Amino acid sequence: MQQHMQHMQQRMMPGAQAPGAGAAQAPAAADPHQHGAAAPATGAQSPSTAAFMAANEKMHRDMAITYTGDADRDFAASMIPHHEGAIAMARVQLAHGRDPGMRSLAEAVIRAQEGEIATLRAFLSQPR
């Protein structure tokens, strides 16, 4: 998983390292689902960049589930943290963004993802 994260970050921002890959880390790249810029090369981060990076790192950590071999259950279990990550990013947008269209989309993302999380959790609660 760490090697996969490092490869993704290097593709998006040459010279970046995966979390925990070294003492002097380069700034991590932005989430690939968020089509924004990575943190400035100087290491200075805006509050929104720091929040997006934290949400992205948590999402990827939480998506590292133990697979069961049941594709339905594994899909549901890994999509929950993925959707929680989308909600966290939408909340960062609401806290820091100014564009009315993006704010409206962030609110819609939260509503949709919360509904999907409820559906996924209900599926996982059923015995197989």
N, C-alpha and C positions, 0 to 999 in steps of 0.2 A: 504494500500500500504506500509506504513512504517513497519507494522508488517511483511509483506511478505519479504521486504528487510532485516529486522533484521534476520528472519529465514534463508534466503539464506546465509547471511554473517556468521551466527553462524555455519551452516553446513560446510562452506568452511574454516572457521578459528575460532575455539572456542574462546569465550571471546570477539569477535568483536561486535560492536554495530552499528545499523543503523544510518545514518546521522541524527543529531539532537536528538539522543536518550539519551544524557547525556553530562555533561560538560567535563568530562575527557574521551574522546573517544579512543578506541583502533583503531589501523590502520584498514582500511576497506580492505576487500578481493579483489583480482583481479577479473575482469569480468569473469563469467563462460564460455563465448564463447572464451576467450583467455586462453589457457591452460598453463599459466605461473604461477609463484609463487606469493604469496601475499607479501605485504610489510614486511620487517623484523620486528620481534617482538619488537625490540628496539625502534621503532618509526622513525628511520632514513629512509628516502625515497630517492631513486634516482630520477633524473628529469623525467625519462621515467615512473617510477611507479606513480609519482604524476600526470603526464599527462594522463596516462591510467585511473587512479581513477577519475579524473575530467571528462573525456569523458564518462566514465561509469555512473557516477552520473547524468550528464546532460541528457544522453540518457534515463535513467529510469525516471527522472523527466518529460521529454517531452513525454514519452510514456503514462503517466497518463492522457489519454484523457477522455472526456465526451462521453460515449457510446450512440449511437443513436438507437440501436436495428436493424440497417441495417448492417448485417454482412459484406457485401462487402465494404461499406464506412468505417466502424469501422476498418476493416483489413487494408485498404489503409491508413487511418489516423494514425494508430499506427505503421505501418511499415515504414513510412517516418522517424520518429525520430530514429527508430531502425537502418535503413540504414545510416542515418546521423552519428549515433554512430560508425558504422563500418568504415565509412570514417574517422572519427576523430581518431579512433584507428590505422588505416592504416597510417595516417599522423604522428602519434607518432612513429610508427615503422620506417618510412622513415627518421624522424628526429634523431632517436637514434639507430636504428638497423644497424648491419654490414653485416649480412648474405645476400649474393646476391640473393639466392632463396627466402628468406622472403621479401626482398625489391621488387623483381619482383612480388610476390604474393600480396603485399600491393598495388602496382600500379594497378594490375588487379582488386583488390577489389574496389578501388576507381572508376575505369572506369565502372565496372558492377553495383555498387550501385548507381552511378549517373544516369545511364540509367534507373534503376528500379524506382528511385525517380521521374524521369520525367514521367514515365508511370503512377505511382500512382497519381501524381498531375494532370495529364491530366484526369484520371478517376474521381477524386474528383471535377474537374471543370465542369463536365457534369451535367446538371440538372437531377434529378430523379423524 
